[in-house]
Amino acid sequence: MEQSKINTKEYFVIDLTHIIKTLIQRAWLIIIASFIGAAIGFSIAAFAIAPTYSSSIMLYVNNSSFTVGDIGFSISSSEISAAQSLVKTYTVLLKNRTTLEEIIKTTGVDYEWKELYNMIEAAPVNETEIMGVTVTCEDPYEAEKIANGIARILPRRISEVVEGSSMEVVDSAIAVKEKVAPSITGFTAIGFVLGALLSCLFVVVLALIDNTVHDEEYILNTYNYPILAKIPDLLETPTKRYGYYQRYYYKKK
């Protein structure tokens, strides 16, 4: 007896046809949930998240020979990797505590140096010797002030640390009033997709836990039993299909 129980396996059959029919029948629910999700995403982007603005500067990195400590470097302008290496070095000097604290003191902004660290991004422009620095914060004029402060302080800071190096300002910062984040369109689209996915998942779960016998196809596909009889729907319009009983029901009604 115990051996037969061990060898007995239970199978759970998923009727894909039933799931698809349920999704089609509940399409109205999926559509409503999608629009609700889109409305929530729009509301979050428009009202719950503070907009941020960016301001950028461009600096020319002089790639002549220079020394750091006792190590000398000779860099050719034909080497693209050399400019990238210089930008990485200068980015470290830009985002270190001493430089950031000097920028805060010079510009008079009310940030800790760690906060300012997360607001600054630096990268080479199109793999050239031009270094782009972008400052992002909640005030476009404050972003402009910090970026121009970097343009004043960073070249001097680099010349003090890296012997024989120099940096020139190519383009100064201006206040850009067009926000960079959050994207209302992006949040709305994400909310729409999430609403659709969650509602579809909800409908599928309902279909899986629904063990109601809906029609003869359900019995044939789920159980290995023949159908011996079918009870007609007496509430339908009388036709010749069901004969006397249906007509009798309607007459009596």
Contacts in CASP RR format, 6 or more apart in sequence:
PFRMAT RR
TARGET T0000
AUTHOR 0000-0000-0000
METHOD contacts of the structure
MODEL  1
MEQSKINTKEYFVIDLTHIIKTLIQRAWLIIIASFIGAAIGFSIAAFAIA
PTYSSSIMLYVNNSSFTVGDIGFSISSSEISAAQSLVKTYTVLLKNRTTL
EEIIKTTGVDYEWKELYNMIEAAPVNETEIMGVTVTCEDPYEAEKIANGI
ARILPRRISEVVEGSSMEVVDSAIAVKEKVAPSITGFTAIGFVLGALLSC
LFVVVLALIDNTVHDEEYILNTYNYPILAKIPDLLETPTKRYGYYQRYYY
KKK
13 221 0 8 1.000
13 222 0 8 1.000
14 208 0 8 1.000
15 218 0 8 1.000
15 221 0 8 1.000
15 222 0 8 1.000
17 217 0 8 1.000
17 221 0 8 1.000
18 207 0 8 1.000
18 210 0 8 1.000
18 214 0 8 1.000
18 218 0 8 1.000
19 204 0 8 1.000
19 207 0 8 1.000
19 208 0 8 1.000
22 203 0 8 1.000
22 204 0 8 1.000
22 206 0 8 1.000
22 207 0 8 1.000
22 210 0 8 1.000
23 30 0 8 1.000
23 200 0 8 1.000
23 203 0 8 1.000
23 204 0 8 1.000
23 207 0 8 1.000
26 199 0 8 1.000
26 203 0 8 1.000
26 206 0 8 1.000
29 199 0 8 1.000
29 202 0 8 1.000
29 203 0 8 1.000
30 196 0 8 1.000
30 199 0 8 1.000
30 200 0 8 1.000
30 203 0 8 1.000
32 199 0 8 1.000
33 195 0 8 1.000
33 196 0 8 1.000
33 198 0 8 1.000
33 199 0 8 1.000
33 202 0 8 1.000
34 192 0 8 1.000
34 193 0 8 1.000
34 195 0 8 1.000
34 196 0 8 1.000
34 199 0 8 1.000
35 192 0 8 1.000
36 195 0 8 1.000
37 191 0 8 1.000
37 192 0 8 1.000
37 194 0 8 1.000
37 195 0 8 1.000
38 188 0 8 1.000
38 189 0 8 1.000
38 191 0 8 1.000
38 192 0 8 1.000
38 195 0 8 1.000
40 191 0 8 1.000
41 187 0 8 1.000
41 188 0 8 1.000
41 190 0 8 1.000
41 191 0 8 1.000
42 184 0 8 1.000
42 187 0 8 1.000
42 188 0 8 1.000
44 182 0 8 1.000
44 187 0 8 1.000
45 182 0 8 1.000
45 183 0 8 1.000
45 184 0 8 1.000
45 186 0 8 1.000
45 187 0 8 1.000
45 188 0 8 1.000
46 184 0 8 1.000
49 181 0 8 1.000
49 182 0 8 1.000
50 138 0 8 1.000
51 138 0 8 1.000
51 179 0 8 1.000
51 181 0 8 1.000
51 182 0 8 1.000
52 136 0 8 1.000
52 137 0 8 1.000
52 138 0 8 1.000
52 179 0 8 1.000
52 180 0 8 1.000
52 181 0 8 1.000
53 136 0 8 1.000
53 137 0 8 1.000
53 138 0 8 1.000
53 139 0 8 1.000
53 140 0 8 1.000
53 143 0 8 1.000
53 175 0 8 1.000
53 176 0 8 1.000
53 177 0 8 1.000
53 178 0 8 1.000
53 179 0 8 1.000
53 180 0 8 1.000
54 134 0 8 1.000
54 135 0 8 1.000
54 136 0 8 1.000
54 143 0 8 1.000
54 176 0 8 1.000
54 180 0 8 1.000
55 134 0 8 1.000
55 135 0 8 1.000
55 140 0 8 1.000
55 143 0 8 1.000
55 144 0 8 1.000
55 146 0 8 1.000
55 147 0 8 1.000
55 173 0 8 1.000
55 174 0 8 1.000
55 175 0 8 1.000
55 176 0 8 1.000
56 132 0 8 1.000
56 133 0 8 1.000
56 134 0 8 1.000
56 135 0 8 1.000
56 147 0 8 1.000
56 171 0 8 1.000
56 173 0 8 1.000
57 132 0 8 1.000
57 133 0 8 1.000
57 147 0 8 1.000
57 148 0 8 1.000
57 150 0 8 1.000
57 151 0 8 1.000
57 169 0 8 1.000
57 170 0 8 1.000
57 171 0 8 1.000
57 172 0 8 1.000
57 173 0 8 1.000
58 125 0 8 1.000
58 130 0 8 1.000
58 131 0 8 1.000
58 132 0 8 1.000
58 133 0 8 1.000
58 169 0 8 1.000
58 170 0 8 1.000
58 171 0 8 1.000
59 130 0 8 1.000
59 131 0 8 1.000
59 132 0 8 1.000
59 133 0 8 1.000
59 151 0 8 1.000
59 154 0 8 1.000
59 155 0 8 1.000
59 167 0 8 1.000
59 168 0 8 1.000
59 169 0 8 1.000
59 170 0 8 1.000
60 129 0 8 1.000
60 130 0 8 1.000
60 131 0 8 1.000
60 167 0 8 1.000
60 168 0 8 1.000
60 169 0 8 1.000
60 170 0 8 1.000
61 83 0 8 1.000
61 86 0 8 1.000
61 87 0 8 1.000
61 90 0 8 1.000
61 129 0 8 1.000
61 130 0 8 1.000
61 131 0 8 1.000
61 167 0 8 1.000
62 129 0 8 1.000
62 165 0 8 1.000
62 166 0 8 1.000
62 167 0 8 1.000
62 168 0 8 1.000
63 75 0 8 1.000
63 76 0 8 1.000
63 77 0 8 1.000
63 82 0 8 1.000
63 83 0 8 1.000
63 86 0 8 1.000
63 129 0 8 1.000
64 75 0 8 1.000
64 164 0 8 1.000
64 165 0 8 1.000
64 166 0 8 1.000
65 72 0 8 1.000
65 73 0 8 1.000
65 74 0 8 1.000
65 75 0 8 1.000
65 164 0 8 1.000
66 72 0 8 1.000
66 73 0 8 1.000
66 75 0 8 1.000
66 162 0 8 1.000
66 163 0 8 1.000
66 164 0 8 1.000
66 165 0 8 1.000
67 73 0 8 1.000
67 162 0 8 1.000
67 163 0 8 1.000
67 164 0 8 1.000
68 89 0 8 1.000
68 161 0 8 1.000
68 162 0 8 1.000
68 163 0 8 1.000
69 163 0 8 1.000
75 82 0 8 1.000
75 85 0 8 1.000
75 86 0 8 1.000
76 82 0 8 1.000
77 129 0 8 1.000
80 127 0 8 1.000
80 128 0 8 1.000
83 124 0 8 1.000
83 127 0 8 1.000
83 128 0 8 1.000
83 129 0 8 1.000
84 124 0 8 1.000
84 127 0 8 1.000
86 129 0 8 1.000
86 131 0 8 1.000
87 122 0 8 1.000
87 123 0 8 1.000
87 124 0 8 1.000
87 131 0 8 1.000
89 162 0 8 1.000
90 122 0 8 1.000
90 131 0 8 1.000
90 154 0 8 1.000
90 158 0 8 1.000
90 167 0 8 1.000
91 122 0 8 1.000
91 123 0 8 1.000
91 131 0 8 1.000
93 99 0 8 1.000
93 154 0 8 1.000
93 157 0 8 1.000
93 158 0 8 1.000
93 161 0 8 1.000
93 162 0 8 1.000
94 120 0 8 1.000
94 122 0 8 1.000
94 133 0 8 1.000
94 150 0 8 1.000
94 154 0 8 1.000
94 157 0 8 1.000
95 117 0 8 1.000
95 120 0 8 1.000
95 122 0 8 1.000
97 113 0 8 1.000
99 153 0 8 1.000
99 154 0 8 1.000
99 157 0 8 1.000
100 113 0 8 1.000
100 116 0 8 1.000
100 117 0 8 1.000
101 113 0 8 1.000
102 153 0 8 1.000
102 157 0 8 1.000
103 116 0 8 1.000
103 146 0 8 1.000
103 149 0 8 1.000
103 150 0 8 1.000
103 153 0 8 1.000
104 111 0 8 1.000
104 113 0 8 1.000
104 116 0 8 1.000
106 149 0 8 1.000
106 152 0 8 1.000
106 153 0 8 1.000
107 145 0 8 1.000
107 146 0 8 1.000
107 149 0 8 1.000
109 116 0 8 1.000
109 142 0 8 1.000
109 145 0 8 1.000
109 146 0 8 1.000
111 119 0 8 1.000
116 146 0 8 1.000
119 135 0 8 1.000
119 136 0 8 1.000
119 137 0 8 1.000
119 146 0 8 1.000
120 133 0 8 1.000
120 134 0 8 1.000
120 135 0 8 1.000
120 146 0 8 1.000
120 150 0 8 1.000
121 133 0 8 1.000
121 134 0 8 1.000
121 136 0 8 1.000
122 131 0 8 1.000
122 132 0 8 1.000
122 133 0 8 1.000
122 134 0 8 1.000
123 131 0 8 1.000
123 132 0 8 1.000
124 130 0 8 1.000
124 131 0 8 1.000
124 132 0 8 1.000
125 131 0 8 1.000
125 132 0 8 1.000
130 170 0 8 1.000
131 167 0 8 1.000
133 147 0 8 1.000
133 150 0 8 1.000
133 151 0 8 1.000
133 154 0 8 1.000
134 147 0 8 1.000
135 143 0 8 1.000
135 146 0 8 1.000
135 147 0 8 1.000
135 150 0 8 1.000
135 173 0 8 1.000
136 143 0 8 1.000
136 180 0 8 1.000
136 181 0 8 1.000
137 143 0 8 1.000
137 146 0 8 1.000
140 175 0 8 1.000
140 176 0 8 1.000
140 177 0 8 1.000
141 175 0 8 1.000
143 173 0 8 1.000
143 175 0 8 1.000
143 176 0 8 1.000
144 173 0 8 1.000
144 174 0 8 1.000
144 175 0 8 1.000
144 176 0 8 1.000
147 172 0 8 1.000
147 173 0 8 1.000
148 172 0 8 1.000
148 173 0 8 1.000
151 169 0 8 1.000
151 172 0 8 1.000
151 173 0 8 1.000
154 167 0 8 1.000
155 166 0 8 1.000
155 167 0 8 1.000
155 168 0 8 1.000
155 169 0 8 1.000
158 165 0 8 1.000
158 166 0 8 1.000
158 167 0 8 1.000
159 165 0 8 1.000
159 166 0 8 1.000
159 167 0 8 1.000
213 219 0 8 1.000
216 227 0 8 1.000
216 230 0 8 1.000
219 225 0 8 1.000
219 227 0 8 1.000
220 227 0 8 1.000
232 241 0 8 1.000
232 242 0 8 1.000
232 245 0 8 1.000
232 246 0 8 1.000
234 242 0 8 1.000
234 245 0 8 1.000
234 246 0 8 1.000
234 249 0 8 1.000
236 242 0 8 1.000
236 246 0 8 1.000
238 246 0 8 1.000
238 247 0 8 1.000
238 250 0 8 1.000
239 246 0 8 1.000
END
